[in-house]
Amino acid sequence: MVKNGNQMCPRCRKYKANYDKRIGLLPCDFCLAEDDKWNLPPTPEFYSIDKLHRVQKQRDKHGGDMLQPYIKGKPNKDFFQRYPERAKQYNAVKELEKL
């Protein structure tokens, strides 16, 4: 393997590749310029402000679904504050009174 620039670009194999001491072989200047031309659309989740607010409302509304009733064998206070009716179901009433 040839070090320091006598090697061709790994993508187009037309021009001299760039070489970095830490990273190694990099694409040529032409290929890097072509990469800069890419115009990527915004992520679909945040396509508009209206959708942004709807997504945030859904996260706020259903965020508690990710909470676990127990963490490291102890009842999760946040879970039972959000779902107080489930304290009996998980037999955590006495343990929650201690917290």
C-alpha positions, -999 to 999 in steps of 0.1 A, spaced: 0 0 0 13 34 -10 13 61 16 10 98 11 -9 105 -20 3 83 -49 -30 64 -46 -62 70 -65 -95 80 -50 -113 50 -35 -146 63 -50 -141 75 -85 -106 61 -91 -99 91 -114 -81 116 -92 -54 116 -65 -68 106 -31 -64 128 0 -45 113 29 -48 120 66 -22 107 91 -49 99 117 -77 86 94 -58 73 64 -71 73 28 -99 98 20 -118 106 -12 -104 131 -37 -113 169 -37 -137 163 -65 -157 136 -46 -158 158 -15 -171 187 -35 -198 164 -50 -208 154 -14 -213 191 -5 -238 194 -34 -263 170 -18 -294 188 -7 -310 166 19 -346 173 29 -354 180 65 -363 150 86 -400 142 82 -408 144 119 -401 182 119 -414 190 84 -436 218 97 -441 238 128 -476 224 131 -464 189 130 -436 197 155 -462 208 180 -484 178 174 -455 154 179 -445 172 211 -481 170 224 -482 133 217 -449 128 235 -462 147 265 -494 127 265 -480 93 261 -445 98 277 -457 79 308 -460 47 287 -422 44 289 -421 46 327 -414 13 345 -432 4 377 -400 -8 394 -364 4 392 -337 -18 408 -364 -35 428 -379 -4 443 -412 12 432 -408 41 407 -424 71 423 -429 88 389 -448 58 376 -472 56 405 -477 94 405 -488 91 369 -508 59 374 -520 59 411 -547 33 404 -520 7 396 -504 8 430 -527 -20 443 -521 -40 411 -484 -40 417 -487 -44 455 -466 -13 460 -489 7 484 -469 0 516 -436 6 498 -448 39 484 -459 51 518 -423 47 530 -410 69 502 
